[in-house]
Amino acid sequence: MIKQKIFEKIEDQIEQGIYPGASLALYQAGQWQESYFGLADPQEGKATQAGLVYDLASVSKVVGVGTLAAFLYEQGKLELDLPLQHYYPAFHREDVTLRQLLTHTSGLDPFIPNRDQLTAPELKEALNHLKVLEDKTFRYTDVNFLLLGFMLEEIYGQPLEQIFQSQIFQPWGLTETGFGPVPGAVPTVRGVKDGQVHDPKARVLGIHAGSAGLFSTLRDLEIFLEHYLQDDFAANLTRNFSREPGKRRSLAWNLEDDWLDHTGYTGTFIMYNRKEQKAVIFLSNRTYEKDERAQWILDRNQLMDLIRREL
């Protein structure tokens, strides 16, 4: 199962300085193949190897909140077209639905004045009172999943950390997945202590963040994706849940034909194709030396398109 073009593309991107190193896992014909490239910690000169823990950034959205939403939806316990306020009364508007939040078509304006000066309770209060715009076209923003996370805490009466552990991580045997900070994790910024959560809102909200803040390994994500490839709860996710024209979205996931994917700011993405029984995990720390987001999106999409073609 040698995928030479994919490996060459990753090596080329490392050479260009797009990210210092990467861990890759490809799944087809019922088997995972892991490969490691470049440096996990350039400052220490540490090579990328098996067992590394990465900051997932927004891949957290599907690992935690998105998976729970899929469970509850399949069990008939979540009505997608009911307002968020029905399940989470603290939110100030009654015209934002779960479907809109899960497909990023809520119209929520993510701008929060003085965001980086706020404590966790102040940030939560600000999120509960976000402005809602008329425009409901697809607009990817973390605030949708932060509010869904608060809703799940309301439903279960526990912090997200406990909900994820009891509902997903423990039943599936994900022993290396959880909220940061995680000492010894692959550092995401040169000079910043390894294992600190990269996402600013998730750093403040800690174990209550539904949008980012989870750390994991290739091995745990392999188990995670196998459940999406095989379990009944995920059987009907390869369809468009969005009611708005334009972007096709599953529950929490991006849809590209039969592929579902989700990306993370720190240089991570996971993707799977249930029909063809294929999956991909890519973990890097592309923010380590620089943070050129627009360029990264182009580079990342090139790699993802290549993987879809070659796999």
Backbone hydrogen bonds in HBPLUS format (Angstrom, degrees):
<---DONOR---> <-ACCEPTOR-->    atom                        ^
c    i                          cat <-CA-CA->   ^        H-A-AA   ^      H-
h    n   atom  resd res      DA  || num        DHA   H-A  angle D-A-AA Bond
n    s   type  num  typ     dist DA aas  dist angle  dist       angle   num
A0007-PHE N   A0003-LYS O   3.12 MM   4  6.42 167.3  2.13 159.2 163.0     1
A0008-GLU N   A0004-GLN O   2.86 MM   4  6.06 162.0  1.89 154.4 159.8     2
A0009-LYS N   A0005-LYS O   2.99 MM   4  6.11 152.2  2.07 140.4 147.5     3
A0010-ILE N   A0006-ILE O   3.05 MM   4  6.36 160.2  2.09 153.2 157.7     4
A0011-GLU N   A0007-PHE O   2.93 MM   4  6.19 166.0  1.95 154.0 158.1     5
A0012-ASP N   A0008-GLU O   2.86 MM   4  5.98 149.7  1.95 143.4 152.3     6
A0013-GLN N   A0009-LYS O   2.91 MM   4  6.17 153.4  1.98 146.7 153.7     7
A0014-ILE N   A0010-ILE O   2.96 MM   4  6.25 152.7  2.03 150.7 158.0     8
A0015-GLU N   A0011-GLU O   2.99 MM   4  6.18 156.9  2.04 142.6 149.1     9
A0016-GLN N   A0012-ASP O   2.97 MM   4  6.26 142.4  2.12 142.3 152.5    10
A0018-ILE N   A0013-GLN O   2.95 MM   5  5.41 160.7  1.99 166.7 160.3    11
A0017-GLY N   A0014-ILE O   2.91 MM   3  5.04 153.9  1.98 104.6 113.0    12
A0039-LEU N   A0020-PRO O   2.88 MM  19  5.38 154.1  1.95 128.2 124.4    13
A0022-ALA N   A0037-PHE O   2.90 MM  15  5.17 154.0  1.97 133.8 139.1    14
A0037-PHE N   A0022-ALA O   2.91 MM  15  5.17 157.9  1.96 161.8 164.4    15
A0023-SER N   A0283-LEU O   2.83 MM 260  5.17 158.5  1.87 150.8 158.2    16
A0283-LEU N   A0023-SER O   2.91 MM 260  5.17 165.8  1.93 155.9 159.9    17
A0024-LEU N   A0035-SER O   2.89 MM  11  5.18 167.3  1.90 162.9 162.5    18
A0035-SER N   A0024-LEU O   2.82 MM  11  5.18 154.6  1.89 150.6 154.8    19
A0025-ALA N   A0281-ILE O   2.91 MM 256  5.05 152.5  1.99 144.9 149.0    20
A0281-ILE N   A0025-ALA O   2.87 MM 256  5.05 148.8  1.97 148.7 153.9    21
A0026-LEU N   A0033-GLN O   2.96 MM   7  5.28 158.5  2.01 143.5 148.5    22
A0033-GLN N   A0026-LEU O   2.83 MM   7  5.28 145.1  1.95 145.9 157.5    23
A0027-TYR N   A0279-ALA O   2.80 MM 252  4.85 156.0  1.86 152.5 148.3    24
A0279-ALA N   A0027-TYR O   3.09 MM 252  4.85 146.8  2.20 128.0 132.4    25
A0028-GLN N   A0031-GLN O   3.11 MM   3  5.58 150.0  2.20 154.2 157.0    26
A0031-GLN N   A0028-GLN O   3.09 MM   3  5.58 158.8  2.13 115.1 121.1    27
A0048-THR N   A0038-GLY O   3.01 MM  10  5.92 165.9  2.03 144.0 141.1    28
A0040-ALA N   A0046-LYS O   2.80 MM   6  5.73 141.1  1.95 144.9 157.8    29
A0041-ASP N   A0046-LYS O   3.27 MM   5  5.03 167.2  2.28 137.4 139.1    30
A0044-GLU N   A0041-ASP O   3.13 MM   3  5.53 124.3  2.46 107.5 120.1    31
A0045-GLY N   A0041-ASP O   2.81 MM   4  5.80 116.4  2.22 141.2 159.4    32
A0046-LYS N   A0041-ASP O   3.00 MM   5  5.03 149.8  2.09 140.3 138.2    33
A0186-VAL N   A0053-VAL O   2.86 MM 133  6.09 168.8  1.87 177.8 175.0    34
A0054-TYR N   A0216-SER O   2.81 MM 162  5.54 169.5  1.82 161.9 161.9    35
A0216-SER N   A0054-TYR O   3.00 MM 162  5.54 149.8  2.09 146.9 155.2    36
A0056-LEU N   A0214-LEU O   2.95 MM 158  5.79 158.1  1.99 153.6 160.7    37
A0059-VAL N   A0056-LEU O   3.16 MM   3  5.27 157.3  2.21 133.5 129.0    38
A0060-SER N   A0057-ALA O   2.98 MM   3  5.92 162.7  2.02 124.7 130.0    39
A0061-LYS N   A0058-SER O   2.89 MM   3  5.43 152.8  1.97 113.2 120.0    40
A0062-VAL N   A0059-VAL O   3.18 MM   3  5.84 136.0  2.38 114.6 122.7    41
A0063-VAL N   A0059-VAL O   3.23 MM   4  6.52 161.3  2.27 150.4 156.0    42
A0064-GLY N   A0060-SER O   2.95 MM   4  5.86 161.8  1.98 153.8 155.6    43
A0066-GLY N   A0061-LYS O   2.69 MM   5  5.75 157.4  1.74 163.1 166.2    44
A0068-LEU N   A0064-GLY O   3.09 MM   4  6.38 165.4  2.11 159.3 163.8    45
A0069-ALA N   A0065-VAL O   2.85 MM   4  6.04 158.9  1.90 154.7 161.0    46
A0070-ALA N   A0066-GLY O   3.00 MM   4  6.21 151.6  2.08 140.8 148.3    47
A0071-PHE N   A0067-THR O   2.92 MM   4  6.25 156.3  1.98 149.9 156.4    48
A0072-LEU N   A0068-LEU O   2.93 MM   4  6.16 174.4  1.93 158.9 158.6    49
A0073-TYR N   A0069-ALA O   2.87 MM   4  5.92 156.0  1.92 146.4 153.7    50
A0074-GLU N   A0070-ALA O   2.99 MM   4  6.04 162.6  2.02 144.9 149.8    51
A0075-GLN N   A0071-PHE O   2.97 MM   4  6.25 143.6  2.10 146.0 157.0    52
A0077-LYS N   A0072-LEU O   2.77 MM   5  5.00 154.9  1.83 163.8 157.8    53
A0076-GLY N   A0073-TYR O   3.03 MM   3  5.09 157.3  2.08 104.2 110.8    54
A0082-LEU N   A0079-GLU O   3.16 MM   3  5.58 167.6  2.18 116.0 118.9    55
A0099-ARG N   A0080-LEU O   2.77 MM  19  4.76 149.0  1.86 150.0 139.9    56
A0098-LEU N   A0082-LEU O   3.25 MM  16  6.50 149.6  2.35 173.5 170.3    57
A0086-HIS N   A0083-PRO O   2.99 MM   3  5.49 147.1  2.11 111.5 120.2    58
A0084-LEU N   A0096-VAL O   2.77 MM  12  6.04 164.7  1.80 163.4 160.6    59
A0087-TYR N   A0084-LEU O   2.97 MM   3  5.63 133.3  2.20 117.7 127.8    60
A0088-TYR N   A0084-LEU O   2.76 MM   4  5.78 148.2  1.86 150.6 159.4    61
A0091-PHE N   A0088-TYR O   3.21 MM   3  6.26 171.6  2.21 131.9 133.6    62
A0092-HIS N   A0128-ASN O   3.12 MM  36  6.17 164.5  2.15 168.0 165.7    63
A0101-LEU N   A0097-THR O   3.14 MM   4  6.48 156.9  2.19 146.0 152.1    64
A0102-LEU N   A0098-LEU O   2.85 MM   4  6.04 166.6  1.87 159.5 162.8    65
A0103-THR N   A0099-ARG O   2.99 MM   4  6.09 134.2  2.20 144.3 155.3    66
A0105-THR N   A0100-GLN O   2.77 MM   5  4.59 164.9  1.80 140.6 143.6    67
A0104-HIS N   A0101-LEU O   3.36 MM   3  5.12 165.3  2.38  99.4 103.4    68
A0252-ALA N   A0102-LEU O   3.23 MM 150  5.14 149.2  2.33 133.6 138.0    69
A0139-ARG N   A0104-HIS O   2.84 MM  35  5.55 164.4  1.86 162.9 168.3    70
A0133-LEU N   A0107-GLY O   2.62 MM  26  4.79 171.5  1.63 144.4 142.4    71
A0109-ASP N   A0131-LYS O   2.86 MM  22  5.47 171.2  1.87 161.7 160.4    72
A0117-GLN N   A0114-ASN O   2.96 MM   3  5.56 161.8  1.99 122.7 128.7    73
A0118-LEU N   A0115-ARG O   3.14 MM   3  5.55 164.9  2.16 114.8 119.5    74
A0123-LEU N   A0119-THR O   2.86 MM   4  6.05 155.3  1.92 154.8 162.1    75
A0124-LYS N   A0120-ALA O   2.95 MM   4  6.18 160.2  1.99 153.6 158.7    76
A0125-GLU N   A0121-PRO O   3.01 MM   4  6.19 157.2  2.06 143.5 149.7    77
A0126-ALA N   A0122-GLU O   2.96 MM   4  6.21 154.5  2.03 144.5 151.3    78
A0127-LEU N   A0123-LEU O   2.93 MM   4  6.21 155.5  1.99 149.1 155.7    79
A0128-ASN N   A0124-LYS O   2.96 MM   4  6.22 146.2  2.08 145.8 155.1    80
A0129-HIS N   A0126-ALA O   3.09 MM   3  5.26 149.3  2.19 101.2 110.6    81
A0145-PHE N   A0142-ASP O   3.02 MM   3  5.55 123.6  2.35 111.0 123.5    82
A0146-LEU N   A0142-ASP O   3.03 MM   4  6.33 144.9  2.15 151.3 162.0    83
A0147-LEU N   A0143-VAL O   3.09 MM   4  6.22 162.8  2.12 148.4 151.4    84
A0148-LEU N   A0144-ASN O   3.13 MM   4  6.41 151.1  2.22 136.2 144.6    85
A0149-GLY N   A0145-PHE O   2.95 MM   4  5.98 146.9  2.06 133.9 142.5    86
A0150-PHE N   A0146-LEU O   3.04 MM   4  6.41 152.4  2.12 144.8 151.7    87
A0151-MET N   A0147-LEU O   2.94 MM   4  6.23 152.3  2.02 145.6 153.7    88
A0152-LEU N   A0148-LEU O   2.97 MM   4  6.30 153.6  2.04 146.6 152.7    89
A0153-GLU N   A0149-GLY O   3.04 MM   4  6.36 153.5  2.11 147.6 154.8    90
A0154-GLU N   A0150-PHE O   3.01 MM   4  6.30 146.8  2.12 143.7 152.9    91
A0154-GLU N   A0151-MET O   3.09 MM   3  5.02 118.0  2.49  92.6 108.0    92
A0155-ILE N   A0151-MET O   2.91 MM   4  6.26 156.2  1.96 151.3 157.8    93
A0156-TYR N   A0152-LEU O   2.89 MM   4  6.05 169.5  1.90 155.8 157.8    94
A0157-GLY N   A0153-GLU O   2.72 MM   4  5.28 133.4  1.94 132.4 144.5    95
A0162-GLN N   A0159-PRO O   3.06 MM   3  5.62 121.0  2.42 113.0 125.0    96
A0163-ILE N   A0159-PRO O   3.15 MM   4  6.49 161.7  2.19 152.1 157.8    97
A0164-PHE N   A0160-LEU O   2.76 MM   4  5.91 176.7  1.76 167.9 167.3    98
A0161-GLU N   A0207-ILE O   3.32 MM  46  5.24 140.9  2.49 147.2 149.0    99
A0165-GLN N   A0161-GLU O   3.11 MM   4  6.24 160.5  2.15 142.8 148.6   100
A0166-SER N   A0162-GLN O   2.95 MM   4  6.10 171.1  1.95 153.2 155.5   101
A0167-GLN N   A0163-ILE O   2.85 MM   4  5.79 160.1  1.88 155.7 161.4   102
A0168-ILE N   A0164-PHE O   2.90 MM   4  5.29 153.2  1.97 135.6 143.0   103
A0169-PHE N   A0164-PHE O   2.87 MM   5  6.09 155.0  1.94 148.3 154.5   104
A0170-GLN N   A0165-GLN O   2.84 MM   5  5.48 163.3  1.87 146.8 150.7   105
A0172-TRP N   A0168-ILE O   3.02 MM   4  5.97 154.2  2.09 152.4 159.8   106
A0173-GLY N   A0169-PHE O   2.90 MM   4  5.77 112.8  2.36 135.8 151.3   107
A0174-LEU N   A0169-PHE O   2.74 MM   5  4.64 157.3  1.79 143.9 146.2   108
A0173-GLY N   A0170-GLN O   3.15 MM   3  5.01 148.4  2.25  99.0 108.6   109
A0178-GLY N   A0215-PHE O   3.11 MM  37  5.55 151.8  2.19 146.0 154.0   110
A0215-PHE N   A0178-GLY O   2.75 MM  37  5.55 158.5  1.79 153.9 158.5   111
A0180-GLY N   A0213-GLY O   2.91 MM  33  5.86 152.5  1.99 170.2 178.9   112
A0182-VAL N   A0195-GLY O   2.90 MM  13  4.39 143.4  2.04 117.9 124.8   113
A0185-ALA N   A0182-VAL O   3.08 MM   3  5.72 150.7  2.17 144.4 143.4   114
A0192-VAL N   A0189-VAL O   3.07 MM   3  5.50 165.1  2.09 131.2 134.4   115
A0190-ARG N   A0288-TYR O   2.97 MM  98  5.29 160.0  2.02 140.4 134.8   116
A0196-GLN N   A0193-LYS O   3.41 MM   3  6.27 153.9  2.48 142.4 141.4   117
A0203-ARG N   A0199-ASP O   2.88 MM   4  5.99 145.0  2.00 150.1 160.6   118
A0204-VAL N   A0200-PRO O   3.27 MM   4  6.53 150.8  2.36 141.3 147.2   119
A0205-LEU N   A0201-LYS O   2.92 MM   4  6.19 165.9  1.94 156.2 160.3   120
A0206-GLY N   A0202-ALA O   2.81 MM   4  5.61 140.8  1.96 141.7 149.5   121
A0208-HIS N   A0205-LEU O   3.16 MM   3  5.40 155.0  2.23 118.7 125.4   122
A0209-ALA N   A0206-GLY O   3.23 MM   3  5.85 155.3  2.29 128.2 126.5   123
A0221-LEU N   A0217-THR O   3.09 MM   4  6.28 163.7  2.12 152.8 157.7   124
A0222-GLU N   A0218-LEU O   2.84 MM   4  6.07 139.7  2.00 150.7 162.7   125
A0223-ILE N   A0219-ARG O   3.20 MM   4  6.59 158.2  2.25 150.1 154.1   126
A0224-PHE N   A0220-ASP O   2.92 MM   4  6.18 162.8  1.95 149.2 154.7   127
A0225-LEU N   A0221-LEU O   2.91 MM   4  6.05 165.3  1.93 145.9 148.5   128
A0226-GLU N   A0222-GLU O   3.00 MM   4  6.20 149.4  2.09 145.5 154.2   129
A0227-HIS N   A0223-ILE O   3.24 MM   4  6.63 145.9  2.36 148.7 156.3   130
A0227-HIS N   A0224-PHE O   3.21 MM   3  5.51 129.4  2.48 101.1 112.9   131
A0228-TYR N   A0225-LEU O   3.04 MM   3  4.97 115.5  2.48  93.1 108.8   132
A0229-LEU N   A0225-LEU O   2.88 MM   4  6.20 141.7  2.03 146.7 158.3   133
A0230-GLN N   A0226-GLU O   3.00 MM   4  6.11 132.0  2.24 138.9 150.7   134
A0231-ASP N   A0227-HIS O   2.75 MM   4  5.19 160.4  1.79 141.5 148.3   135
A0234-ALA N   A0231-ASP O   3.29 MM   3  5.91 148.3  2.40 112.0 119.2   136
A0235-ALA N   A0232-ASP O   3.01 MM   3  5.13 170.0  2.02 115.4 118.0   137
A0237-LEU N   A0234-ALA O   3.45 MM   3  5.49 167.7  2.46 113.9 111.8   138
A0241-PHE N   A0249-ARG O   2.70 MM   8  5.82 167.6  1.71 166.1 169.6   139
A0250-SER N   A0253-TRP O   2.91 MM   3  5.00 151.3  2.00 141.3 148.0   140
A0254-ASN N   A0261-ASP O   2.94 MM   7  5.24 168.9  1.95 166.7 163.2   141
A0261-ASP N   A0254-ASN O   3.01 MM   7  5.24 154.8  2.07 137.3 144.7   142
A0256-GLU N   A0259-TRP O   2.86 MM   3  5.11 170.5  1.87 157.1 158.4   143
A0259-TRP N   A0256-GLU O   2.90 MM   3  5.11 158.6  1.94 134.9 133.2   144
A0260-LEU N   A0272-TYR O   2.92 MM  12  5.51 164.3  1.94 160.1 164.6   145
A0272-TYR N   A0260-LEU O   2.89 MM  12  5.51 152.2  1.97 152.8 162.0   146
A0262-HIS N   A0270-ILE O   3.00 MM   8  5.68 148.8  2.10 160.5 167.4   147
A0270-ILE N   A0262-HIS O   2.99 MM   8  5.68 154.7  2.05 157.1 165.0   148
A0264-GLY N   A0268-THR O   2.71 MM   4  4.80 142.8  1.85 149.5 141.8   149
A0267-GLY N   A0264-GLY O   3.06 MM   3  5.78 165.6  2.08 124.0 127.8   150
A0268-THR N   A0264-GLY O   3.34 MM   4  4.80 162.5  2.37 119.8 125.0   151
A0286-ARG N   A0266-THR O   2.84 MM  20  5.78 124.9  2.15 144.8 151.5   152
A0284-SER N   A0267-GLY O   3.02 MM  17  5.03 119.9  2.40 121.2 136.8   153
A0269-PHE N   A0282-PHE O   2.89 MM  13  5.30 152.3  1.97 152.3 155.1   154
A0282-PHE N   A0269-PHE O   2.86 MM  13  5.30 160.9  1.90 172.6 171.2   155
A0271-MET N   A0280-VAL O   2.95 MM   9  5.14 156.6  2.00 144.7 147.6   156
A0280-VAL N   A0271-MET O   2.76 MM   9  5.14 153.1  1.83 155.8 155.2   157
A0273-ASN N   A0278-LYS O   2.73 MM   5  5.13 159.6  1.77 156.0 154.0   158
A0277-GLN N   A0273-ASN O   2.76 MM   4  5.62 113.1  2.21 139.5 158.3   159
A0278-LYS N   A0273-ASN O   3.07 MM   5  5.13 157.2  2.13 135.8 142.7   160
A0288-TYR N   A0285-ASN O   3.02 MM   3  5.69 161.0  2.06 127.3 128.9   161
A0296-TRP N   A0292-GLU O   2.91 MM   4  6.07 156.9  1.97 154.4 162.1   162
A0297-ILE N   A0293-ARG O   2.95 MM   4  6.24 155.6  2.01 157.3 162.3   163
A0298-LEU N   A0294-ALA O   3.42 MM   4  6.77 155.2  2.49 142.5 147.6   164
A0299-ASP N   A0295-GLN O   3.00 MM   4  6.33 166.1  2.02 156.4 160.0   165
A0300-ARG N   A0296-TRP O   2.69 MM   4  5.80 167.9  1.70 161.2 164.9   166
A0301-ASN N   A0297-ILE O   2.94 MM   4  5.96 160.7  1.97 142.7 148.3   167
A0302-GLN N   A0298-LEU O   3.07 MM   4  6.27 151.6  2.15 145.3 152.8   168
A0303-LEU N   A0299-ASP O   3.15 MM   4  6.46 157.8  2.21 146.2 151.5   169
A0304-MET N   A0300-ARG O   2.86 MM   4  6.17 161.9  1.89 155.4 160.8   170
A0305-ASP N   A0301-ASN O   2.86 MM   4  5.95 162.0  1.90 147.6 152.5   171
A0306-LEU N   A0302-GLN O   2.99 MM   4  6.15 158.2  2.04 144.7 151.1   172
A0307-ILE N   A0303-LEU O   2.93 MM   4  6.20 159.5  1.97 150.5 156.0   173
A0308-ARG N   A0304-MET O   2.99 MM   4  6.25 162.4  2.02 150.2 154.6   174
A0309-ARG N   A0305-ASP O   3.04 MM   4  6.31 154.9  2.10 147.3 154.1   175
A0310-GLU N   A0306-LEU O   2.82 MM   4  6.02 166.9  1.84 158.6 162.2   176
A0311-LEU N   A0307-ILE O   2.86 MM   4  5.70 155.8  1.91 151.8 156.6   177
